[in-house]
Amino acid sequence: MSSSSESAMIVASELGSGAEPLVKAVQTLGLDKIQRHIFICADQTKPLCCSKEKSLEAWNYLKKRLAELKLDQPTPTQPGCTFRTKANCLRVCTQGPILVVYPDGVWYHSATPTVIERILQEHILGSQVVKEYVFLTHPLPDCFSGVPTEVKD
């Protein structure tokens, strides 16, 4: 397959009838254009790494800034986008909120709005890791061995 767009459409076409809402979600959200995906530990059922209020403040800031910076949707001048996901718990139950950027695999602690702004400006826009908040770097491999490349019945 030559592109992520083509891959997404092939998978959707194999779903048969009823796939239209999924195809629409791919197009609306720009799922096939994601270049980076940010996960943040927020709104926890059982807050351990930080208070629920602190995590929600971080989540709301991340959402707002990605939209303001127009990073959350592909545009004609910026064909890729940065996706965000609020994770109930990233299982690192200290020094939160915890934030991870994929596929880079950079894990950040203490992701307050001030730190998130630095991550967005320096890491996402400037391709420079904000070292003083990193506690692990483990990028996703370019090729996943053993992962199926086609959908089977």
FENZIMO-V247346 format. One record per residue. RES is the residue in three letters. SS is DSSP state (2 for helix, 1 for strand, 0 for the rest). OMEGA is omega in whole degrees, 0 to 359 (999 if undefined). D_LAST is the distance of its C-alpha to the last C-alpha in Angstrom with 1 decimal. Layout:
res:RES ss:SS omega:OMEGA d_last:D_LAST
res:RES ss:SS omega:OMEGA d_last:D_LAST
This chain:
res:MET ss:0 omega:188 d_last:19.5
res:SER ss:0 omega:181 d_last:23.0
res:SER ss:0 omega:178 d_last:22.9
res:SER ss:2 omega:178 d_last:21.4
res:SER ss:2 omega:179 d_last:21.7
res:GLU ss:2 omega:179 d_last:19.8
res:SER ss:2 omega:181 d_last:17.0
res:ALA ss:2 omega:182 d_last:16.9
res:MET ss:2 omega:178 d_last:17.0
res:ILE ss:2 omega:179 d_last:14.2
res:VAL ss:2 omega:180 d_last:11.8
res:ALA ss:2 omega:181 d_last:13.4
res:SER ss:2 omega:179 d_last:13.2
res:GLU ss:2 omega:177 d_last:9.5
res:LEU ss:0 omega:178 d_last:9.8
res:GLY ss:0 omega:181 d_last:11.9
res:SER ss:0 omega:183 d_last:15.0
res:GLY ss:0 omega:181 d_last:16.2
res:ALA ss:0 omega:184 d_last:15.4
res:GLU ss:2 omega:179 d_last:19.1
res:PRO ss:2 omega:178 d_last:20.3
res:LEU ss:2 omega:178 d_last:18.0
res:VAL ss:2 omega:179 d_last:19.2
res:LYS ss:2 omega:179 d_last:22.7
res:ALA ss:2 omega:178 d_last:22.5
res:VAL ss:2 omega:182 d_last:21.6
res:GLN ss:2 omega:183 d_last:24.6
res:THR ss:2 omega:183 d_last:27.0
res:LEU ss:2 omega:182 d_last:26.6
res:GLY ss:0 omega:184 d_last:26.3
res:LEU ss:2 omega:180 d_last:23.3
res:ASP ss:2 omega:180 d_last:22.8
res:LYS ss:2 omega:183 d_last:26.5
res:ILE ss:1 omega:175 d_last:26.8
res:GLN ss:1 omega:177 d_last:29.0
res:ARG ss:1 omega:180 d_last:29.9
res:HIS ss:1 omega:180 d_last:28.7
res:ILE ss:1 omega:173 d_last:31.3
res:PHE ss:1 omega:177 d_last:30.7
res:ILE ss:1 omega:178 d_last:33.7
res:CYS ss:1 omega:184 d_last:34.4
res:ALA ss:0 omega:177 d_last:35.8
res:ASP ss:0 omega:185 d_last:36.4
res:GLN ss:0 omega:174 d_last:35.8
res:THR ss:0 omega:181 d_last:35.7
res:LYS ss:0 omega:185 d_last:38.2
res:PRO ss:0 omega:179 d_last:39.9
res:LEU ss:0 omega:185 d_last:40.8
res:CYS ss:0 omega:178 d_last:41.0
res:CYS ss:0 omega:179 d_last:43.0
res:SER ss:0 omega:178 d_last:44.0
res:LYS ss:2 omega:180 d_last:41.5
res:GLU ss:2 omega:180 d_last:44.0
res:LYS ss:2 omega:180 d_last:44.1
res:SER ss:2 omega:179 d_last:40.3
res:LEU ss:2 omega:175 d_last:40.1
res:GLU ss:2 omega:179 d_last:42.9
res:ALA ss:2 omega:179 d_last:40.9
res:TRP ss:2 omega:181 d_last:37.7
res:ASN ss:2 omega:177 d_last:39.7
res:TYR ss:2 omega:179 d_last:41.5
res:LEU ss:2 omega:179 d_last:38.4
res:LYS ss:2 omega:183 d_last:36.9
res:LYS ss:2 omega:184 d_last:40.2
res:ARG ss:2 omega:176 d_last:41.0
res:LEU ss:2 omega:179 d_last:37.6
res:ALA ss:2 omega:180 d_last:38.2
res:GLU ss:2 omega:180 d_last:41.9
res:LEU ss:0 omega:180 d_last:41.1
res:LYS ss:0 omega:178 d_last:38.4
res:LEU ss:0 omega:187 d_last:35.9
res:ASP ss:0 omega:179 d_last:33.3
res:GLN ss:0 omega:174 d_last:32.3
res:PRO ss:0 omega:177 d_last:32.2
res:THR ss:0 omega:178 d_last:35.3
res:PRO ss:0 omega:180 d_last:36.6
res:THR ss:0 omega:179 d_last:38.8
res:GLN ss:0 omega:186 d_last:36.2
res:PRO ss:0 omega:179 d_last:32.7
res:GLY ss:0 omega:178 d_last:31.2
res:CYS ss:1 omega:177 d_last:31.3
res:THR ss:1 omega:181 d_last:31.5
res:PHE ss:1 omega:180 d_last:29.2
res:ARG ss:1 omega:177 d_last:30.4
res:THR ss:1 omega:175 d_last:28.9
res:LYS ss:1 omega:179 d_last:31.1
res:ALA ss:1 omega:179 d_last:30.0
res:ASN ss:0 omega:180 d_last:31.5
res:CYS ss:0 omega:175 d_last:32.3
res:LEU ss:0 omega:172 d_last:31.8
res:ARG ss:0 omega:172 d_last:33.4
res:VAL ss:0 omega:194 d_last:36.4
res:CYS ss:0 omega:177 d_last:38.9
res:THR ss:0 omega:174 d_last:42.0
res:GLN ss:0 omega:180 d_last:43.6
res:GLY ss:0 omega:357 d_last:41.2
res:PRO ss:0 omega:177 d_last:39.8
res:ILE ss:0 omega:180 d_last:37.4
res:LEU ss:1 omega:177 d_last:35.6
res:VAL ss:1 omega:179 d_last:33.2
res:VAL ss:1 omega:175 d_last:32.5
res:TYR ss:1 omega:10 d_last:29.3
res:PRO ss:0 omega:182 d_last:28.5
res:ASP ss:0 omega:181 d_last:32.2
res:GLY ss:0 omega:179 d_last:31.8
res:VAL ss:1 omega:181 d_last:35.3
res:TRP ss:1 omega:180 d_last:36.0
res:TYR ss:1 omega:172 d_last:39.0
res:HIS ss:0 omega:174 d_last:41.2
res:SER ss:0 omega:185 d_last:43.6
res:ALA ss:0 omega:174 d_last:41.7
res:THR ss:0 omega:177 d_last:44.3
res:PRO ss:2 omega:179 d_last:44.7
res:THR ss:2 omega:180 d_last:47.2
res:VAL ss:2 omega:178 d_last:44.9
res:ILE ss:2 omega:178 d_last:41.9
res:GLU ss:2 omega:177 d_last:44.2
res:ARG ss:2 omega:179 d_last:44.9
res:ILE ss:2 omega:180 d_last:41.3
res:LEU ss:2 omega:183 d_last:40.5
res:GLN ss:2 omega:187 d_last:43.6
res:GLU ss:2 omega:184 d_last:43.7
res:HIS ss:2 omega:186 d_last:40.1
res:ILE ss:2 omega:181 d_last:37.9
res:LEU ss:2 omega:186 d_last:40.5
res:GLY ss:0 omega:180 d_last:42.7
res:SER ss:0 omega:176 d_last:40.2
res:GLN ss:0 omega:180 d_last:42.6
res:VAL ss:0 omega:178 d_last:41.5
res:VAL ss:0 omega:193 d_last:43.9
res:LYS ss:2 omega:186 d_last:44.9
res:GLU ss:2 omega:178 d_last:47.0
res:TYR ss:2 omega:181 d_last:44.0
res:VAL ss:1 omega:173 d_last:41.4
res:PHE ss:1 omega:175 d_last:40.8
res:LEU ss:1 omega:170 d_last:37.8
res:THR ss:1 omega:181 d_last:36.3
res:HIS ss:0 omega:183 d_last:33.0
res:PRO ss:0 omega:174 d_last:31.1
res:LEU ss:0 omega:178 d_last:27.4
res:PRO ss:0 omega:178 d_last:26.9
res:ASP ss:0 omega:183 d_last:26.3
res:CYS ss:0 omega:178 d_last:23.5
res:PHE ss:0 omega:178 d_last:21.1
res:SER ss:0 omega:178 d_last:20.7
res:GLY ss:0 omega:178 d_last:17.7
res:VAL ss:0 omega:181 d_last:15.7
res:PRO ss:0 omega:179 d_last:12.4
res:THR ss:0 omega:177 d_last:13.2
res:GLU ss:0 omega:181 d_last:10.0
res:VAL ss:0 omega:179 d_last:6.9
res:LYS ss:0 omega:179 d_last:3.8
res:ASP ss:0 omega:999 d_last:0.0
